[in-house]
Amino acid sequence: MSRRRSSRIFAQPLTMLVVGLFVLAFAIALLRLLLPFLMLGSVAYIGWRFWQWQQQRSQEQEEAQQARERQLDGIFYRLVQEHRGELSVLDFAMETHSSAEFAKQFLDRKAIEFDAQFKTTLEGQVLYCFYSQKIPAQPASPRHETELSERPEQN
């Protein structure tokens, strides 16, 4: 009887070992079969997350650019009122803490948009002249010696 008992004791772990090895072999075979699909799914998920991140980043940059444009427009309109329609590149650059090149490009865009005129001072500084019914034109002063250019009336 003791022999049977000992053979049963050894048989159970041996059976469990064989079953365990079989399950392990099955899992490895299944993993080898599914690995390309798992990798493809992982790459697709990472690509999708990257695309979402790029879209969000692009939207945030666009919103920041629009906010900056609104801020610059507000400064521009305030300066036009304060300076009675006449602005220099230096005035705008100092108020916006931007470069002279950026200020000039901005004022050039606004000059086209609002059909501005240009004057030059005795010192040679170019003034952008934005006139409105709400802002009376400044009377001629010694500061404005000559007009650099005027846009012809468009009918």
ROVOBA-48535 format. One record per residue (C-alpha): y, z, x; residue number from 1; residue in one letter. Coordinates in steps of 0.1 Angstrom, whole numbers, plus 5000, padded with zeros to 4 digits. Example, Ala and Ser with C-alpha at 12.3 -4.5 7.8 and 13.67 -1.06 7.14 Angstrom:
  north    up  east  nukol  zaro
   4955  5078  5123      1     A
   4989  5071  5137      2     S
//
This chain:
  north    up  east  nukol  zaro
   5000  5000  5000      1     M
   5023  5007  5028      2     S
   5018  4972  5040      3     R
   5028  4957  5007      4     R
   5058  4978  5006      5     R
   5070  4969  5040      6     S
   5064  4932  5033      7     S
   5085  4935  5001      8     R
   5113  4952  5020      9     I
   5113  4925  5046     10     F
   5110  4898  5020     11     A
   5141  4909  5000     12     Q
   5165  4907  5029     13     P
   5150  4875  5040     14     L
   5154  4860  5005     15     T
   5189  4873  5004     16     M
   5196  4857  5038     17     L
   5182  4824  5027     18     V
   5202  4824  4995     19     V
   5233  4835  5014     20     G
   5228  4806  5039     21     L
   5223  4782  5011     22     F
   5255  4793  4993     23     V
   5274  4791  5026     24     L
   5260  4756  5033     25     A
   5269  4745  4998     26     F
   5305  4759  5002     27     A
   5309  4741  5035     28     I
   5297  4708  5020     29     A
   5320  4712  4990     30     L
   5349  4721  5013     31     L
   5342  4690  5034     32     R
   5341  4669  5003     33     L
   5373  4683  4988     34     L
   5393  4688  5021     35     L
   5410  4653  5019     36     P
   5421  4660  4984     37     F
   5433  4695  4993     38     L
   5452  4681  5022     39     M
   5467  4653  5001     40     L
   5477  4678  4974     41     G
   5493  4701  5000     42     S
   5513  4673  5016     43     V
   5524  4661  4982     44     A
   5535  4696  4972     45     Y
   5554  4700  5005     46     I
   5570  4666  5001     47     G
   5581  4674  4965     48     W
   5596  4708  4976     49     R
   5615  4691  5004     50     F
   5628  4665  4980     51     W
   5639  4693  4956     52     Q
   5657  4710  4984     53     W
   5674  4678  4995     54     Q
   5686  4672  4959     55     Q
   5699  4707  4955     56     Q
   5717  4706  4989     57     R
   5732  4672  4979     58     S
   5744  4686  4946     59     Q
   5759  4717  4962     60     E
   5777  4695  4987     61     Q
   5791  4673  4960     62     E
   5802  4703  4940     63     E
   5819  4718  4971     64     A
   5836  4684  4977     65     Q
   5849  4683  4941     66     Q
   5861  4719  4943     67     A
   5880  4710  4976     68     R
   5895  4679  4959     69     E
   5907  4700  4930     70     R
   5922  4726  4954     71     Q
   5940  4698  4974     72     L
   5953  4682  4942     73     D
   5967  4716  4931     74     G
   5984  4720  4964     75     I
   5997  4684  4963     76     F
   6012  4688  4928     77     Y
   6028  4722  4937     78     R
   6044  4707  4969     79     L
   6056  4677  4950     80     V
   6074  4700  4925     81     Q
   6087  4724  4952     82     E
   6100  4695  4974     83     H
   6114  4676  4945     84     R
   6090  4647  4950     85     G
   6094  4641  4987     86     E
   6066  4651  5010     87     L
   6059  4645  5047     88     S
   6025  4645  5063     89     V
   6034  4676  5083     90     L
   6044  4695  5050     91     D
   6010  4687  5035     92     F
   5990  4693  5067     93     A
   6006  4727  5072     94     M
   6001  4738  5036     95     E
   5964  4727  5035     96     T
   5956  4737  5071     97     H
   5942  4703  5078     98     S
   5947  4677  5105     99     S
   5975  4652  5104    100     A
   5950  4623  5101    101     E
   5934  4639  5070    102     F
   5968  4647  5054    103     A
   5980  4611  5060    104     K
   5949  4597  5045    105     Q
   5952  4620  5015    106     F
   5989  4612  5009    107     L
   5982  4574  5014    108     D
   5956  4576  4986    109     R
   5980  4595  4963    110     K
   6008  4571  4972    111     A
   5986  4542  4959    112     I
   5975  4562  4929    113     E
   6011  4572  4919    114     F
   6029  4541  4932    115     D
   6050  4562  4956    116     A
   6079  4550  4977    117     Q
   6086  4558  5013    118     F
   6117  4569  5031    119     K
   6124  4577  5067    120     T
   6146  4606  5080    121     T
   6172  4604  5107    122     L
   6145  4619  5130    123     E
   6121  4591  5121    124     G
   6098  4612  5099    125     Q
   6082  4592  5070    126     V
   6085  4609  5036    127     L
   6063  4600  5007    128     Y
   6084  4599  4975    129     C
   6067  4607  4943    130     F
   6091  4605  4914    131     Y
   6085  4618  4879    132     S
   6105  4623  4847    133     Q
   6100  4660  4851    134     K
   6111  4660  4887    135     I
   6146  4647  4891    136     P
   6151  4624  4922    137     A
   6170  4640  4950    138     Q
   6205  4627  4955    139     P
   6211  4607  4986    140     A
   6216  4630  5016    141     S
   6222  4624  5053    142     P
   6186  4634  5058    143     R
   6175  4600  5044    144     H
   6191  4573  5064    145     E
   6170  4543  5055    146     T
   6142  4534  5033    147     E
   6111  4524  5053    148     L
   6096  4504  5024    149     S
   6096  4502  4987    150     E
   6070  4488  4965    151     R
   6082  4459  4944    152     P
   6084  4465  4906    153     E
   6052  4454  4890    154     Q
   6053  4438  4855    155     N
//
